[in-house]
Amino acid sequence: MVGFLPPPLPSRVKASSVSVNPSNTGTAPAGGAARVLDANAAATAAAWNRRSIEPISNPYDMSLWSNDGHFTKRNWVESEQIPKIAQTARYALDESKQGILVEGHVAGVQPRPFQPGSSVPTSAKYPTATAAGETGMRSNQRHRTNKAQGQRPKGNSRELEGMIRERKFAEALKIIEETRGRGMFGQRQLNALLNAAGKAGNLKLAERVFDEFTLSGLRRDVATYSIMVSIYGKLGAMEKAVHCFAQMEYEDVKANAFTYSALIEAYGRKGMVKNAGKSFQKMKSTGIEPNVVAYNALLKVFVNASRLNDAFEHVEEMERSGKKPDVITYGTLIDACSKARDVERAFLVFNKMRQMRVKPNKICYASLIDACSKARQVDRAFTVMALMKQDRILPDIFAYNALIDACGRAKLVDKAFEVKDEIVGSGLKPDKVTFNALISACGRARDLPRAYEVLDTMIQEYGYVPDRHTYNALIDACGKANRIDQAFEVYRRMNESGTRACAVTYNALIDACGRAKKLDVALNLTKEMWKNGIRPDNYTLNTLVAVCCRCGDTNAAYDIIARIQAFGVQPDDVTYNILIDATGKRGDLEKAWALFEDMGHRNLEPTKITFNAVASACAKAQDAERGIKLLTTMVERRHDIDPATYWALDEASVGDSEHATALRSQLKVLRTPESPAKVMNAS
């Protein structure tokens, strides 16, 4: 503990090298090693140079030290040995320093002048921080008295730090309040308590500690304000964070890169990307060079706002400024790629990270496995897990859960349960996320009985209480198994348990209605959703559109789109893919083609599913002219033509018309798929 170590001095001390500063009457210097000078100091140095040494049995005896780390009985000159000096030793300082006696760096103790040759004042014997002006001898005597009476001395820094470690924050603050004005605790202790209160999410306590600086007569430093701005930001008090930052400038405390980082992250949590960017630019304009922490703070803002390109451009700017991206930078980018379902880009970041000799941590590997999961590349996910073990990084529960999710998306239920067994075998305990992922895996495989077995294991063997995600996964499993009755039974139990439904809950129920072709029930659920104040999202919109299309009512689908747009939800590429597929299968190529062109007007990029749906519509209508236009569009946009699209266009080229002949000629130029079986697999 820094505050309780003896102050290090050179192995050989010169009296002339000891300086006197009559203004040193405030708190002790950082680190707790106060450089104290009194009438004994020069004599101590002289005796040390004569090698008159007395061995000390226990140089770290805490009884020799006052609460702020100052020596109470004699001056240390080395960590293990000190010279034998009389307590009444006197030494005349040089002329420039005559008349000055420095009594220590204790708040409230003023320096007293004395004349050379006079007796050393009693108060010169190092007053403790426990009671300014009290000698160390008296302090120790008082402590012994308290001990004999069964009382613990209050105001001990070690005791305070122990309380903080044990999360006894209220008791720690009480000690600070009871010893207020005695100079026992400084900025370091209050900042430590403030930081601990923030990590515990206790805003009320943090604000009390913040106010205690003023009550204790201490000046808040840049660390104090940085911590407080960060606390406000993490707890969602954006206005208070901004006010705290402004108060810092008012009190003439200069912000640093860490303070700006805290403010930037606070803006990011509220989705205020523009304000975060302005704060970053203001930091640079005031002459503060952004560090890696500041760059990472703005990077997280871009990632949370799903602005992937801006995130990569920001990292490029970071590298141009001479700052080397660290593991947090690369990990944040990998996570961003995972959320954007861009697995190839995620691997590019991962490979560059290793090339730059930045060792990936557990979070990087878990995010990369999650990216593979979202891309439905389960084999690649297992490869990443094997590489993680090869790098001697023990997989944590997050990596295992991501791997179970990858197995579930690939409908490899048995493989998912093997991963769960590996979790148990490694000594880790499966959490709720593990069981929720297993229920989802069973649902995707239409294995409803096994999903209920997982639920029983979760409750009975591990004692977990189902949460909202558990109920949602089970409702989805019932819907995929075409058991709409059980889906609503799970929904009923969810309400009875007091678990509040969300948009995902209603989406799963609506999807179950669609599979059972219960359009009226699905529409009633939508009304109930809006009545309960739950805003629909794109998944809600697409699920409802899919239900309408399954029931053959595309007009109802357009009506749903118009209603949900009032909530600020706009149709995306998935919405158009569902409508194009439904109208194409119905034989309405004109409507399907109009939807395809409308995607371009809305700046929506067609996907492989889009081109397959339009090609199938052309095949059903045997419209070779539209088939040629579609093929030309794909070539211009550099989209690969997969087997499903190829054989659909080949079917559209049936006949002896000019367009049919031209389409067949263009298809011959392309590489013909090996067999039509691939078309069925792709579909």
N, C-alpha and C positions, 0 to 999 in steps of 0.2 A: 504494500500500500504506500503510495508515494508520499502522502502527508506524514508518515511516521518513520521515515528513514532519516538517519543523521545526514546533515549537509556535507557533501564531499568537499574536501580541501586538498591542496597540493601536498605531496609527501614532505616538502620542506617549505616552511612559511617564513616570509620576511615581514617585519613589522611595518616597513615603509610601503608595502603593497596593499595594506588594509586601508580602505577608503571610508570616509565618514560623510554621510548625507543627512544633514539636519532635518530635511523635509520628509524623511522616511518614518512617518508616524501612522501610515494607513495599514492596509492588510498586508500579509506576508506575500512575497513574490510567488509566482506560479511554481507548483511542484512542492510547496511546503518547506523548502530548504531556505530558511531565512538567514541572511548574512548579518549577524548581530555583532555590534562592537560596543564594548564598555571599557572600563578602566583595566579590566583583566586581559583584554585582547592582545595588546602589545607585549605584555609580560608573558602571556601564553606563547606567543611566537618566539620570544627570546629563549624561553625555557625549552621549547621544542627544538630549536637550533642547537641547544647545548646537549640534546639527547637525554634530558632528565625525564625519563618515561615511567609512568606507573601503569601496569597492566590492568585492564578492566575485565572483570569476570563475565559480564553479560552486557555488551555494548548496545543491545536492542531492548533493554529493560524499559518497558513503557512507563514505569514510575519516574524515569528521568526526563520524561517529555510531557509538555503541556498538551492540551487538546488540539492545538493548531499545528503541532509538529515542532515547536520551539523547545530547545533544551532548557530545563528549569534550574539545574544546579551548577553546571559549568559548561564552558564552551568546548564543543568537539573540534578537534583538529585532524583526526583520522578516524576511520570507521571502527577501529578496534582498540586504539591506545590514545591516551591523552597525558600531557605532562602534569605533574603535581604542582598546583599553584595555590597560594594562600588566598583566602576569600577577601582579605583586605588589601590586596596588592594594588599599588597605585602606579600610574605611568603618566608622565607629562607628554602630551601630544606636541607636535611641531607647532610653530607659531600660527600657521594658517588655520589650524584646527583647534587651538586652545579655547577652553571654555565650552566645549561641546561634549555632551554625554548622550549617546544614543541608547535608549532603553529597550529597543526592540520594535518590531513591526506589528504592534497590536493596536487596534482601533481604540481611540479614546485616551491613549497615553501620550503625553506631550514631552518633548525633550527638555531637560533641565540643564541650565548652565552651571558649571562648577569651576573653581579655581584650582590650578595645579598645586598639589601638596595638601589639599584638604581631604577630609575623609570621604569615602565613597558613600553616597546616599543609600539608605536601605532600599528604596524603590528601584535602585539600579539593578537589583538582582533578578532581572528577567520576569516581569509580571506575566502571568498565564492568561490565556484567552478566556478562562473560566470566569475570572473576576479581575478586571483591569486594575493594576496597582498592587494586587496580592502577590506575594512571593511564591516561587515554586515550592518552597518548604511548607508554607502555610497551605498551599493548594493540596499538596500530598497529604498533609495532616488532616485536612478536611475530608479528603477522599477516604482516608483510613477510618475516620469517624463514621462516615456514611456507611462504609462496609460493615463496621462493627454493629451499626444499628439496622443492618439488613436493607439499606437503601442503595440504589444504583446511582452513581453520579450522572446527571443529565448533561447533554451537550457534547457527547463523545462522537467524533466524526466516524470512527469505525462502527459504532453502534448504529448511527444514522444510515450508513451505507449498507449495513446488514439488513436493516428494516426495508430498504429499497429493494434489495435482492429478494427478500421474502415477500415482497409486494404488500407490505404494511405501510401503505402510503399515508393514511390518515394519522397513524402514530408518528411517522417521521415528520409530518408537517406540524403536529402538535409540539414536538420537541423544539422545532425551529421557532414557533410562536412563543413558547415559554421562555426561551433564551434570547428573545429579540432585544437588540440594542447592546448586547454584550460582546459582539464581534466574534462569536464562536464559529459561525458558518459564513462562507463567502459565496461568490458567484458559482464556483464549481459544484458545491453541494446542492444549491438551489436549481441549477441547470440540470443536474443529474435527476433530481426528483421531478422536475418539470418534464423531462424527456420520458421518464418512466410512467408518469401519469398519462402522457399522450399515447404511449404504446398500449396502455391498458384501456384506452378509449374513454377515459374519465375526464370529460371537458370541464366539469364544474371544479374538480380538484386542480386541474391544470391552471385554470384562471385564478384560483386562490393562491397558488404558488407564484404565478406571474405577478399578482398584486403584492405578494410578500416582499418582493425586491424593494419596493418603495417603503413599505412599513419597516423593513430592517435597515433602511438607509443605504441600500446597495444600488449601484448603477447597473441597469440592464445592458448587457453587451450584445454583440452581433449574434453570438450563439443563442442567447436567450430569445431574441426575436426570430431567428431562423427556426428554432424549435416550435415556437408558438404559431408562426405562420403555417408550418407543416401540420401541426395538430388541427388547426381550424380547417385546413384544406382536406385532410383525411376524414374529418367528421362532417364534412359538407357545409360548414359555416363560411361560405365564400365571402360574404360581406364583411365578416369579422376579420378574415384573413387580409383583405384589402385594407381595412382600417388599421390593423396591426402594422402592416407594412408602412402606411402613411405616418403612423405614430412614431415609428422608428426614425424616419427622416426628420420629424419634428424635434425629437430628442437628440438630434445630431449624432446618431449612430450610423455609420456608413455600412450599407449593405454589401455583402460579398456574393460570390457565385452561388453559394449554398442557399442564401436567402432567396435569391431570384429563382433558383431551382424549386424551392418549396412553393413559391407563388405560381410558377408555371404549372407545376403538378396540380395545384389547387384549381386553376382555370381548366386544366384538362379533365379533371373529374366532373366538372359541370358542362363539359362539351364546348367550352368557350375557346375554340381554337384560335380565333383572331386575337383575342386578348393575350393568350399565351405567347403568340408570335410577337406581339408588340412588346411584351415584357422582355423577351429574349433580345430584341433589337435595342431596347432601352438599356439593358445591361451592357451591351457592347458600346453604345454611344456615350455612356458615362465612364468609359475607360476600363471597365472590368472585363477581363478576358474570360470568356466562357470556358469552364473546365469540362471534363468528361461527364461529370454528374449533371451539369446544366444541359449539355447536348442530349444526354439520355432522357432527361425530363421532357424536353420538347419532342423527342422521338416517341415517347409513350403517348403524348397527346395526339400525334398524327395516327398512331396505331389504333388508339381507342376510337378515333373518328373514322376508321376504315379508309384512311387516305394512304394507301400503300405506296404509290409513286412518290408522294411528298416525303414519306419516311425514308425511302432509299436516296432521294436527292439530298435530304438533310444529312444523312450519314456521309455522302460524298463531300458535302461542304465541311463536315467535321474532319475528314481526312485531309482535305486541302489546307485546313487551318493548322495542321501539324499535330492534331490530337489523335491518338491511337484508340480505335474502338476496343472496348473491353468485353468481357463475357456477357455483361448485361446488355450491351449494344447488340451483339450478335443474337443473344437469346430473345430479345424483343423483336428483332426482325424475323426470326424463325417463327415465333408465335404469330406475328402479323401475317406471314405467308400461310400459316395453318388456318387462320380465321378466313383468309381470302380463298382458301382451297387451291392454293398455288403450290403444289408439292414440289415441282421442279425448281422453282425459285428458292424454296426452303432448303433444298439440297445444295444449291449453289452457294447460299450463305453459309451453310454448315461446312462445306468443303473449303471455302475461303477462310473460315475461322480456323480450321486446322492448319491451313497453309501459313497463316500468320502466327502460328504457335500459341494460339489462345485456346486453352484446354476447355472443352465443353463441360458444363456441369449437368446435374440431374435434370434441371429445368429445360435445358436445350434439348436433351435426348427425349424427354417426355413430349415436348412441343413437336419435335420431328416425327415421333411415332403418331401423334395426333394428326399431323398433316397427312401421313400415309393412310390413316384411318378414314379421314374425310374424302380422300381420293380413291378409297376402296382398293388400296394396294397392300393387302395383308401380308404378302410375302416380303415386301419391302419393310414393313413394320417390324417383322421378326428379325430381319437383317440388322436394323438399327439397334434392336434390343441385344443382339449378339455382339455388335460392335461396342455397345455400352459396357457389357461384361468384359470384353477383351481389353478395354481401357481401364479396367479395374475400378469401375464406378458401380457401386451396388445399386441396382434399380430400386426406386422407392415405390410407394403405393400409387403415385400419380402415373408413373411410367406403365405399371402393370394394368391400371384401369384403362389407360389409353389403348393398350394392346388388346384387352378384352373387348373394347368398343370396336376395334378394327376387325376382330373375329366376328362380332355380331353383325356388322355391316356386310360382311362377306357370307353371312349365314352359316358360319362354321361354329355351331353351338358346342360341339364336343371339344373343339380346340379352345374355346373360351373357358370351359370348365377346367381344362388342363392348366391354363394360366392361373386360374383361381387356386388350384391345388399347389402350384409353384409358389404362390404368395404365402400360403400357410407353411409350406416346407421351408421357406426362407426365414421364417420367424416373424414375418410381418402379420398384422391383423387386418383382414378385409374390413373396409369401411362401408358406409352406406352407398357411396358411389360405386363400389365394386358390385354390390348386389343389384343396384339399379341398372347397371350396365348388363349384368347377366339376365335380368328380366327382359330388358330390351332385346338382347340377343335371342332369347326364346321367342319373343313376339315376332321378330323378323323371320324366324324359321317356322312360324305358325305352330309352335309347340307350347300350347297354353298350359297343359298339366305341369310341365317342367317349370314354367314361370311361377306357378303357385307353390311348387316345392321350394324354389329359391326364396319366396316370401316367408314360408314357414321356417326355413333355416335361419333367415335373417332375424326373425322375431324370437324364436324359441332358443336357438343355440347361442346367438350373439347378443340378444337383448336389445336390438335396435328397434326404435319406433318408426314406422313408415312416415316419410315426409312427402311433400308435394311431388317431388320427382318420382318417388316410388309409385304413388297412385297414378301419375300420368303414364308411366311406363306400363303399368298393368292394364290401364284402360286401353292403351294403344295395342297391347298384346291381344286383348279380348276382341277389339275391332278387327284386327288382321286375321283372327281366327273365325270371323263372321259370327261372333257371339255378342250381339248388341245388347242382349238382356244382361249378361254378366258385366258388360262395360258400364251400364247404368247402375248396376248393383254396387260396383266399386265406387262409382261417383257418389252414390248415396252414403256409403260408409265414410267416404272422404269428408263429406259435409258433416256427418255425425261426430267425426273426430275433431272438428274445429279447424281443419286444414282448409285454407282458402284456395279456391280454384283460380287459375290464371288463364291466359290466352292459350297456352299449350294444352291445358285440360280440355277446353272447349274445342280446340282444333282436333284433338284425338277423338272426342265424341262425335264431332261433325263428320270426320273421316269414317268412323264406324257406321254412321247413318248412310253415308254414300255407298259403302260396300253392301249395305242391306237395301239400298235404293229407297231410303226413307227421306225424301226431299222435304216433306212438310215438317218432320221432326227436326231436321237440320236447320230449317229456317226459324223454327221456334227457339232453338238453342242460340241462334244468332241474336234474336231479340232479347233473350235472357242475359246474354253476354253484355249487350249494350246497356241493359237496365241496371246491371251490377257495376257499371262504370269501368268495364274492362275494354280497353281499346283493341280493336282488331289489328293484326299485322299482315304482312304479305303472305305468310303461311295460311292465315285464316282466309284471306281472299282466294288463294289458289286452291285450298281445300274445298271451299264452297263452289267455286267454278267447276272443279272436278266432279263434285256431287251432282251439280246441275247437268253436266255433260253425260255422266253415267246414266242419269234418268232421262236423257234425250231432250232436255229442255234448255236449249242454248239461249233462248230469250230471257229466261230467268237468270242465266249467268251474266248477261249484259246488264240486267237490272241490279244485280248484286254488285257488279263493278262500279256502277254509278253511285250506289249508296255508300260503299266503303271509301270511295274517293273523297267523300265529305270528311273523313277522318284523317285525311292527308296521306292515305295509302294509295300508291300508284301501281298500275299493272307492270310487272317485270317480264323478263324473257320466259319464265316458267308459265305465267298466265297466258301468254301468246302461244306457247307450245301446246298447252292443253286445248285452247280454242281451235288452233289450226288442225290438230289431230282429230278433234271431234267433228269439225265441219268437213274435213277431207274424207273421213270414213262415211259420212252421210252423203258424199257425192257432190258436195257444194264447193267445187274448185274455185269458183269466182270469189266466194267469201273467204276461203282459205288464202288465196293469193292476195286479196285486199289486206288481210291481217298481216301477211308476210311483208308487204310494202309499208304498212303502218309502223312496223317495228323500226324501219329505217328512219321514218319521220320523227320517232321518239328517241333516236340515238341508242337503240337497244341492239346489241350485237347478236346476230343469229348464232346458235350453237349447233352441234352435230345433231341434237334431237330435233331442232327446228328444220334443218335441211332434210332429215329423214321423213318428217311429217309431211312437208311440202312435196317431196318426191313421191310418197305414197299416194297423196291426193292426185298428182299428175298421172300416176299409173292407173288409179281407179277410173279416172276420166279419159284415159288414153290420149292425153294432150301432149304431143311431142313438142309443140311450139313452146309451151310453158316449160317443158323439160329442158330445152336448149337454153332458155333464159336462166333457169336455176343453175345449170351446169356452168354457164359463163360467170354467174355471180360467185360461185364457189371458187373458181379458178382465180378470179380477180381478187378475192379476199384471202387467197392462199389457204383455203380449207381443204384438208385431206378428204378424199371421197372414200368412205368406208363401204364395205360390202352391201349393207342395207340400202344405202342410197344408190349404189351402182345398179343393183338388180331391180330396184323400183323404177329407175330411169330406163333400163333396158325393156321393162314391161310397157312403159309409156311409149316406146318407139315401135310398137307393133303396127303394121300396116305398110302401104306402099306410097304414102304421101311424101311430099318433098321434105317436110319437117322431120318425119319419122326416119327417112333415109339419112338426113344430115345428123340426127341425134345418134344413130347407130354408128356413123362414121367417127364422130367425136369420141364415143365410148370405146371404140377399137383402139384409139390412140392410147387410152389409159390401160394400166395393167389390170387384166381381168382377175377377179378373185378366184381362188382355187376351186371352191365349190359353193353352191347355194346354201349349204348347211350353215355356213358362217353368217348368212343373212338372218337365219332364224335365231342364232345365238346372239347376234347383235341386237335384233329386235327385242 
